[in-house]
């Protein structure tokens, strides 16, 4: 697209991972990035390092904090200028069999991954409409295909894609487009955090419930998550390149499937359910 250096984009989850790298990429292009972070430390570091970034703190699970974020962005935008893009990147991982999790466990994941996406989008939507801009939502391979042991995360990402598809139709009359980034497994803090989550879960679970799945099964899962991280794609720029394309390409895609594992998972989703489940049982540790 033309006039890249005059564009303003909001990116959430800029403390690390995809969000931080996308901020760096857009900064190099001269795009002005409102980099939303959870921690003040991240705001300070981004402010010192990137000349076109406008970092600030915003907790996507807090509606009032998002309202303050909207006010901050409006104050910094030139008069009559809108937001060209909002990239909903902030996310957390949740793991554990459904029977191991509580309502609170599910809400912790949904609050960030789904409700945070919805709240940020809705509150900033008038600024996106003003620029006839783009909404870019980071979903996942697991937003298209189920997986064992990650039901809270799967539910959240299925929800993101459902929200995106509905929003895309609603925003068409306003000239706003909606795009989904669906990465496979990449070496970010999100994937690494699954191992830490599993270790904490094992320590707090009722032993009778834990042993019902096998005395050493939790340890098998911890080792499996470590292996997943080791085998995950280290080239996270593949994902941020897709985000950049969704924001700046003349013909952006509705869906970006990033990573070979994501492509394979997408193909598996077209198989009969029993065959897909059988393949998962062959690959993953089960009780």
N, C-alpha and C positions, 0 to 999 in steps of 0.2 A: 504494500500500500504506500501511498505518498504521504509526505509530511510526518514521518515517524518521530522526528525530534519534537514535534508539537503535541504528541500524544501523551496522555496521562493514564496510567494503569495501576490498579490496586492488586496487590498479591498478599494473601494471608499465609501464615506459617513460615515466615522468613528467618526464623532463628537458626535453621539448619536445613540440610537435605535439598530437596527440589526447590523449595521457596528461595533459599539463599542463592543457589546457583542461577535460578531464573532472574533474580534481581541483578546479579553480576552480568548476565548475558544482555539483558535489556539496557543496563547502564552503559555497556560498551557501545550499544547502538544509538545512545542518546535519548532513549525513551525515559520519561520521568516516572519513576516508580514509587508509589506509596507502599512502603514495605511494612506490613503489619506484623508485629512480633509479640510474643507473650512476655518476654523478659526485657527489662530496661538495658541489661548488659548487651543484648543483641542490637538494640536501637543505637547504643553508643558506638559499637563496632562498625555497623553498617554506615552510620553517619560519617565516620572518619575515613572509611575506605572508598565509598562510591559517591561520585560528584553529582549524579543525577537522581540519586535515591532520596526519598523523603521518609525516613523511618519513624514509626510511632508504635506505642503499645496498644493492643486491642485483643481482648479475650473474646473469642467467638462464641463462648458459651454464656456470655453475659449480654443481654439485650441492651442494657443501659450503657455498657462499655462500647457496644457497637454504635449506639446513638452518638456517643462522644466522638467516635471515629468518623462518623459522617460529618459532624460539625467541624472536625479538624481538617478533613479533606476539602470541604466547601471553603473553608477559610484560606487554604493554600492554593486552590484552583483560581486561575484568572477569571475575570468577570465573563459571564455567559459561556464558560467552558464546562464541558461534561467529562465523564470518565469514558475513555475508549474501551477499557476492559476491566473486568474483575476476575481474578484467578483464585478460586476457592481451593486452596492447596492444604490448609491446616488439617491435620489428621492424627489419630491415635490408633493403636492396634489393641484388640482384645482377644484373648484366647481361652480355651477351655471348653470341654463338652457342655452341652446345654444344661445337663443335670448338675454340673459343678458351679454354675453361675447363678447369681441372684438378679432380681430386677435392677438393683443398683449397679451391678456390673454391666448390664446391657445399656442402661441410661448413660453411664460414663462414656461409652463409645458413641452412642447415638447423639449425645449432646454436642460433640465436636464434629463428627463425620457427616451427620445428616442435618440435625437441627441448626447447627452452626452455619452450614452451607445455605440453608433456607433463609435464616435470619439475616446473614450478611447480604445475600442477594437481594432480598426484598427491601431492606433498608437503603441500599445503594442504587436500587433500580431506576429511580427517577433521574439520577446522574448519568446512568448508562443510556437511558432513553434519549436524553438531551444530546448525546454525541452519536446516537444510532450505532452504539458500540457492541461489544461482545461479552458474553458470560462464558467463562471456561471453568468447568468443574472437574476436579480430579477424582475419578472413581477408581476402578481397579478391574483386573481380570476377574476378581471375585464378586464384581457387580453383575457379571454375566453368567458366571458358573459357580455352583455351590462348592463348598469344601468342608470336610470334617474338621472339628475342633476350633473353628473360627466363626461360629454362627453369629456372634454379636457383630463382628466386622463385616461378614457377608450381608447381614440384614441392612447395615448402614449403607453399604455401597450399592446394593440393589435399590435402596431408597433414593440415593443420589441420582441414579440413572432414570428412575421413574419421575422424579422431580424435574430433571433436565428435559426429558421428553415432553412433559406437560408444559413447561415454561417455554420451550421452543415454539410451540404452537401459539401460545398466548402472546408472545412478543413479536411474532411475525408482522402484525400490523404496525408496530412501532419502529420497524427497521432494525431490531435488535436480534442478533443470532446467538445460539447457545451450542456449546461444543463440549465434548467429553473426552478426557484423557484416561485411558485404561491401561495402566502399566502392569507388567508381570512382576516378578520378584527382582528387586534391585537392592544393592547394598546401601541402605539408608538406615537411620536410627529407628525407623518404624519396624523394619524386619528384625533388626538386632534386638529391639525392645521386646519382641515376642518371647525370646528366651528368658529375659528378666521377669516378664509377667508370669511365665510358667513356673519359674523357681519360687516366686512369691505365692502363687496359687497352691503349689504343692505344700508349702509350709503352713498354710492356713486351712486347708481342706480337712474335713472330718475323715479320720483314718479309715473308718469302716466304708465310707463312700469311695475313698481313693482306692482301697484294696479290692473293692468289688470289680474294678476295671483291671486288676492285676497288680500285685505288690510292687513290681518294678516298672509298671507301665509309665508312670509319670517321668521317671528317669529316662526311659526310652524316648519319650516325647521331647524332653529337654535336649537330648543328643540329636534328635531329628531336626529340631529348630536350629541348632548350631550348624548342622550340615546344610540346611536350607540357606542360611546366611552365607556360608562359604561358597555355595554353588550359585548364589544370586549374581545377577549381572552387575559388575562394578561400574559400568559406563552409564552413570545416571544422567549424563548429558543427552542421551537418547530421549529421555522423558522431557527434559526442559526444552529440547529442540522441537518436540511435538507441541509443547505449550506455546513456544514462540511462533510456530507456524499457525496455530489456532488464533493467535492474537493479530498477526501481521500479514498473513498470506492473503492474496487477492481472492483465492478460492479455498477457504479453510474447510476441513472435513467436519462432519457431524461427530464422528467417532474416530479416535486415534488408539489403535491397539499397538502397544509398544513392548517389544521383547518377544523372542521366539516362544517362550513358555506361554505367553499371553495368546499368541496366535494358535498354539496347539490346544490350549484350554478352550478357546473360542470354537475351534473345530470340534472338540469333544462334546461341546454343548449341543451339537446337532445330532449326536448319536442317541440311540435308545437309552433311556435312563439306566436300565439294568446294566448295560455294557459300560457306560460311563462310570457307574458306581464300582463295578468290578475292576476297572482299571485303577481307580483310586485305592482300592483295597490291596492291589498288587504293589503299589508304590509307597503308600504311607503305613506307619505302624498303627494297628488297631488292637483293641483288647482281645 
